[in-house]
Amino acid sequence: MVLVARMLFGAALAGAFLSLYVARLEQCDPPHRLEVTMVAGFFWIAGELLLPGLAVLCRDWRVLQGAVTMILALLAACWWCPALLLESPRWLLATQQLERARRTLQALAESSGRGADEQGSLMAELETLAEGSPQPRYHAVCEIFSTRVIWKNSVILGFTAFIGSGIRHCFTRNLAPHLPRFSSYLALVGAEAVACLFLCLTAERFGRRAVLLLCTVLTGISSLLLLALTQYLLDLIVLTLSVVGITASHAVTMLSIFFASEVLPTVVRGAGLGLIVGASFVGKAAAPITAIPNSRGFFLHHLVFASFAILSVLSI
């Protein structure tokens, strides 16, 4: 029973993460999407930094679970009070739900202090679109495969997200022997923060594809060097390559998900992005292999993901 409850809790958390990601992306205009997404990433990192302190204060996992649940329960207020989190007007317009789109856009215009003239012109345009009473049109995720460019980009980005999450455990294994008990956790969170900051500074200036290619190359090179030369390298070099690999793999995962959210059409963005985020979670599921001591499975895991990293470079 407890196992089933934990599985349902994890599924609900994944759904909440995906829904908030898509809603946040569609509520802002395209030029500011990267900045808003990275700011949200910093909030995520802040939560990871606060988690050990919260665990020390609670002292018991049941109390910690209750505290986290109470915090998540605040999100339920968004359901009972729609004004706190409006539906995406882009999705409503794309699916021809014009009446709901009119109410949502009117609420946004009023909250942003738009003048009556601007609101009137907006409502008039929506009324023009609503002529003939068009019926809402919903779309299935299978429609991604109807366009070659979209499904090809989705497959490539899902593959890179899978690699970025899966190969990370090959690097984290090298941190434990060189860092104290809790320092390795802080190093992982710090590497994630550095990756987020790196994307803020480079992805908008040099382009998503170029930065994704660079991070994938760094991940692959670091993985291959550690795979072939770990026993011959100094501990400092091994630690440096591991940190670089962790940072680059975080950047690969974050940028793959964000890039996919931009290339997917609005009508299937949530479903398509769910598949790509799911691919990254499948990569994380390989973590238990690295925890088996003196296991040949870890070497095979490292070899397979290093090969996948090189293959993803060719795909990009």
Secondary structure, DSSP 8 states (H G I E B T S, - for coil): -HHHHHHHHHHHHHHHHHHHHHHHHHHS-GGGHHHHHHHHHHHHHHHHHHHHHHHHHH-SHHHHHHHHHHHHHGGGHHHH-GGGS---HHHHHHTT-HHHHHHHHHHHHHHTT--HHHHHHHHHHHHHHTTT--------GGGGGGSHHHHHHHHHHHHHHHHHHHTHHHHHTTTTTTS-TTHHHHHHHHHHHHHHHHHHHHHHHH-HHHHHHHHHHHHHHHHHHHHHHGGGS-HHHHHHHHHHHHHHHHHHHHHHHHHHHHHS-GGGHHHHHHHHHHHHHHHHTTHHHHTSTT-HHHHHHHHHHHHHHHHHHHH-
